[in-house]
């Protein structure tokens, strides 16, 4: 049993290596991991080390053999044992002295409640001052600018984070592609090297709230002495949460539930709704990239907020990663996004922080969160000309309002579902939030399997279903028949969206087979990215006879043609009141250089 110093503010009463049960018994005031994560909901992940000097991905940007990795993670030429460019970057690494203070202030201003910092990534560089650096690849650390400076980046960011009023977590990769013991596969010797790091990080850097591991090698986990990677942090830090990767062997052997840590960490994706097992999605602000690299796109405020809402309504957290430049500062584009997210959070914090996901399941319309006796409905979809259907709950809803206090009409149907009239509301920004006080305190047991959805009441029979169609041209296999196949999915990958060539005033039309007194035309647009913006400034027309040849102006002014112009973007879905007679219905863009894509078109009689 190792002798361990007292933690700041709390003596260690357990020896290293206690069982999970005894460790829990030795932790006073143990918090429920789900409630702890719910109280925070939004955090900053910081991937930062000498890789930023080269502008390469952290760890993975080292173009050399990766010992201990499964075949799918291996460098393309395993015979290459070193990367002289990447491996020398640490000799030029010395961030600005105020980097940590600025970064923690940015996180706080963005509405984040915690920060997790990379103390050591897979390349083995320690972002902290450690005596056993002589056993690492970085044996000349003391002679580098960082070594001579006497600085400790982990201490700097830990102090700045706590001074900003945020909780602090340590990311530590158990893999190390440069440490000699690890490289030769002597994991028992490497474990002792690693344990010195962990004890130092967990006893000499103040309060640590999260231990964020990132897998052991693709090998038998026995040399890593289960369950010590999970129990040691709990012995050394009161109420610390340990993630699920302590004994994850990347598929070499299954991880038993007893070693699965306190919460799950889906990577670069939003976790599934789960009110029982706590989870945290780690997602990058630069899509797909963890560390700073030049000239890469940055997510905008809308993308970040939509992701945060999706994680919160699924009862999970968002750990949003930023990669500082070599100075320690983040790029202007990322800083701008985070400022805008902070402005949104200032108005919507109550619907995110301290809430649980549910009681309604998330769907295409949005999702919900709740706290005590209040439900927050998040509408991330375009507002449709329908009422919003909220599934029945075993709790009476007393009222519905917007966050700024405007009352929203609603009624209860015979099934107990609520029909909320949002027609008079406008959605400014990525999320419209409704507040619903209920009669009793909600718990995860109130969660329903039903999703909130639009209460769609169609005005009769769709006259266009399966009818003959034409379009000006066809591009990328997007045949015109896709718009009358009954599938409203606007995702191009689903294969249900039309597509013309990029041309002047492209059009699509349907032959209803005979004249009809026409009322509404329902248009389902292509979705994803900015593709839906193609359907902007367009005309919906009806004619008793086929439309004449010629440009748009000629067509819409022809005898017997009824024409309605839609100004601006259509959105994901648009109802057009055509109100005319005709056998042929056409949709045509005004644009001189654009493609027309439609997911579905439905035509209804008056």
ABEGO torsion letter per residue (X at the ends): XBBBBBBBGBBBABBBGBBAAAAAAABBGBBBAAAAAAAAGBBBBBBBBAAAAAGBBBGAABBBBBBGBBAAABBABAABABBAAAAAAAAABBBBAAAAAAAAAAAAAAGBABBBBBABBAAGBBABBBAAAAABABAAAAABAAAAAGBBAAAAAAAAAAAAGBBBBBBBBABBAABAAAAAGBAAAAAAAAAAAAAAAAAAAEBBABBBBBEBBBBBAAAAGOAAAAAAAAAABBGBBBBAAAABAGGABBBBAAAAEABBBBBGBBBBBBAABBBBBBBBABBGBABBBBGBBBBBAAAAAAAAAAAAAAGBBBBBBBBBBAAGBBBAAAAAAAAAAAAAAAAAAAAABGBBBOABBBBAAEBBBBBEABBBBBBABBBBABBBBBBBBABBBABBBBAAGBBBBBBBBAAGBBBBBAAABBBBEABBBBBBBBABBBBAAABBABBBBBBBBBAEBBAABGBBBBBABBBGGBBAAAAAAGBABABAAAGABBBBBBBBGBBBBBBAGBBBBBBBBBBBBBBEEAAAAABBGBBBBBBABBBBBEBAAAAAABBGBBBBBBBEBAEABBBBBAGBBEABBBBBBABABBBBBBABBBBBBX
